[in-house]
Amino acid sequence: MNKPANAHLVETQKSSHEVFKGRFLHAFRDLVTLPDGGEAVREYVVHPGAVMIIPLLQDAQGDWRVVLERQYRYPVGQVMIEFPAGKLDPGESIAACAQRELLEETGYTAKEWARAGLMHPVISYSTEFIDVWFARGLTPGNQQLDAGEFLDVFSASPEELLQWCMQGKVTDAKTLAGALWLQNTLNGSWSLNWQSSQNLPVR
C-alpha cells in the first residue's frame, strides 16, 4: 500500500496533558513521535473556531465601502482596526455565528451572504480556524455588545483599508487576510456565491 504523499512529515501523539483550562483558553502539552522516530513536546491551545465578516456598504455613487471596527486588544496593548469577528458558541452553525456577530458588534443585518473561505491564523500553537464571510445589503440597527465589550464601528473605502495595511496601521492577521480577499473579489479575480440570508443553514 502506498503511503500518503506527506506521511514523512507527520507527527504522532504519544501522550497529552491538560495544562490550563480557563473561561476561554484551553491549553495542552503533548509528547509526539517525530517522522525520524525522535520525540518532541508540542504545546498548543484548543479553540472552538470563529468567523470573520467583510461587510460591504454601497454609497450613493455606487462605490463600495467596508464596515470596520476599532477595539482595544489587551494582550498587545493597542487599539486595533479589524473586521467584525467572533468565536462560535457551542452547537452554533458557522452561518448563524456570522449573522449573530455582525448584528451584535455592528448593529447591521445583511440581506445576502457569501462564504469566502477558511484561514488558520496561528497554526504553530492553536487549533483556531476562522471562517471568512462577505455580507451585503446591509440594514443598520442597534449593537448588542457583550458585557465588558467596547468598540467603535466605522466605514472606509477598500483603497483606504489597503493603504492602512501597507502603512502598518492594520496589523491584525485576519483583517490583513480579509483585505486580500476583498481586493481580489472586487477586482473580479475571485468569485463568490451569494445567498439570501433566509437560505443560510442555521444548524
Secondary structure, DSSP 8 states (H G I E B T S, - for coil): ----TTGGG--EEEEEEEEEE-SS-EEEEEEEE-TTS-EEEEEEEE---EEEEEEEEE-TTS-EEEEEEEEEETTTTEEEEE--EEE--TT--HHHHHHHHHHHHH--EEEEEEEEEEE-TTTTTB---EEEEEEEEEE-------TT--EEEEEE-HHHHHHHHHHTS---HHHHHHHHHHHHHHTTSS----EEGGGS---
